[in-house]
Amino acid sequence: MALKDVIGQEKAINILCGRIAKDRVPHALLFAGDEGIGKRLAAMNFAKTLNCQGKEHRAKGVEETGLDFGFFPPETEAVNAGPQPLTPDPLIDSCDQCPSCVKIDKAGHPDVFIIEPEGDGDQIRVDAIRQLEEALAYKPFEGSYKIAIIDNAEKMNQSTANAFLDTLESPPDQSVLVLISSRPDMLLPTIRSRCHRINFSPLSPDTMSSLLEARLKKLDREQALLLGRLSGGRPGYALNENLIGKRDRSLDILRQMTGGLKEEFRDDKMSMEELFDWGEVWLRDMAVFKATGQGEFLVNKDKVDEIRAFTADAALRDILKLARDLYNIRGRFNFNLNEKITMNYTSLLMRKGLGKTDAGK
């Protein structure tokens, strides 16, 4: 694959191509956006483009290429870029065939490093950053740049973030650091301020459905649209997860919780975090249905009867308050909440908010 194959992120790819065209590649970039939206795919293909040996992909200037890409300062570049249709140019993309491109695809390029969370704590370790600093101190072995891709960068702990900050403040020559994060607000402000931020956005429903129909041949139009809505415009999420099965399982758990938890409410296939994420989707649909009385605006259009039953005894203000309560609980998961107590408390909130207080008695 190449940059041109990153679907639905024309604005972000256009900015990256513009940087390459003007030979103004920042030493540090922050790819920000939801999980499964194409940030890592774009980062890998950006690395392939920078080190591609198959063609002279660097343009000598705007005058020679005919490209007109903007130049924006850190932190404002993605916001002020405005809608920009992708202008593909074969000079500014990877060939996807040369030894360099193949090595990067196979994670075997000596000048491209991928760092991601590991271990029981699912964190980026400080020793990984130390090793990266040592590797970046040398000149590129094969390519034009040494490139480090830090996936889930928000999972750096305090000591790791401080060590990484040293690298950002004194970047080695011919090095590019690409941070990928679905929660950039969790990064240190000093790290964010030193990166050129590029935002990645969810795909539109039409783009998502077309992509899913092309990739998953067995899907019809309605199924593709449903998957697109459930995934929130995130192709990686839609293609790699059994979303409809998980959606149906979450609905079963929701029924149990509003019925008084007469049986086990979850299994090992769905974490508490994931269940709360699905809860937000269901409560969104309940609020929309209560406000409009119509099923056409729902994410789960095929479950309108179930949503009608859930909201029959609930007021809109109570549904909205319940959604806020669940959002606040979800935000405290990093504090190692007791799972059983949390789920039982949530069950009480849901029964009260949805007018099911007699359930389970």
Buried (B, 14 or more C-beta within 10 A) or exposed (E): EBBBBBBBBBBBBBBBBBBBBBEEBBBBBBBBBBBBBBBBBBBBBBBBBBBBBBBEBBBEEEEEBEBEBEEBEBBEBBEEBEEBEBBBBEBBBBBBEBEBBEBBBEEEBEBBBBBBBEEEEEBBBBEBBBEBBEBBEEEBEEBBBBBBBBBBBBBBEEEBBBBBBEBBEEBBEBBBBBBBBBEBEBBBEEBBEBBBBBBBBBBEEEBBBBBBBEEEEEBEEEBBBBBBBBBBBBBBBBBEBEBBEBBEBBBEBBBBBBBBBEEEBBEEEBEBEBBBBBBEBBBBBBBBBBEEEEBEEBBBBEBBEBBBEBBEEBEBEBBBBBBEBBEEBBEEBEEEBEEEEBBBBBBBBBBBBBBBEEBBE
